[in-house]
Amino acid sequence: MVHWTAEEKATIASIWAKVDLENDGHDALGRLLIVYPWTQRYFSTFGNLSTAAAVAGNAKVHAHGKKVLGAIDNAIHHLDNVKQTLAALSKQHAS
């Protein structure tokens, strides 16, 4: 189990405050799908991901990127219990 100091928690929160949950998740997931196209097989229900423009305009990519950063945001706000906070997400991705 990780134990964060007050200074570490403040630093993490300060850096995280700069993240735009609405757009940064979409950008990161979009880059993943474009740069590493073989990862698209994990997102077969997302529809057309055949071009960079298709990925950039895909609503499901946008929604999933936001969802992932939302889970990380939740963990950042619960640093004293990150493992339990992310347990459901971990279980979902392991199956």
N, C-alpha and C positions, 0 to 999 in steps of 0.2 A: 504494500500500500504506500502511496506517495503522500508525504506530508509537506505541504507548501508553507513557506514562511509568509508573513503578512506582506513583505516587500515583493516576493515572487507573485503572490496573488494580485497585487496592485499592478505589477508590470504586465502580467498576462491580461488583466482587464483593460489596461490602457492600450495595449496593442490591439486587442480584440475589438475595442470600440471603433477602430478605423475600418473594420470590415463592413461592407454593404451586403447584408444577408440577401437582399432582393436580387442583386446582380452578380456578385462575386462567385456564388455557387454555380450559377449558369455558365459564367465565363470559364471557371475551372473545369467543370464537367465537359463543357464544349471542347476545350483544348485537349482534354484527355481523349475524347472520342475522335478528334481530328488527327492528333499526333500519333496516337496508338490505335489505329482503326480496328485491330483485332479485339479491343475491349467492347466493341459494339455488339458482340455476340451476347453480352450480359444484359443488353437493353433491346432485345429483339421486339418487345412490345411497344417500343417508342416510335415505330413507323420509319419513315425515310430518314436515314442518316448517311446517305451516299455521298454528299458533298459538304464542304464547309458551310456553304450557305444554308443547306437543309438542316444541319446541326444547329447553326446559330438561330434559325427561325423556329425550331421545334419546341412547342409548348411543354412537352413532357420532359425534355432536357432542362428547361428553365425551372419547372416545378420540382424536379428531383434534386437539382443543384441547391435550390432554396431549402428543401427538406433536409438535405445532408448538413448544410450549414446551420440550420435550425437545431439539429441534434447536437452539433458541436457547441452552439450558443448555450444550449441547456446545460451541457457539461461544464462550460466555462463558469456558469452561474452556480454550479454545484461542485466546485473543485474539491471539497472535502469528501465527496462521494462519487467520483467520476466513474468508477467501475460499475456501481449499481445504476447510475444514471444512463450509461450506455449499454447496459446488459441486454435490454430488449432489442436494440438496434443490432447488436452483435449477434444475438440469437437469430434474428430475421435474416441476416446476411450469411450466416453459417449453414442455413438449410437449403 
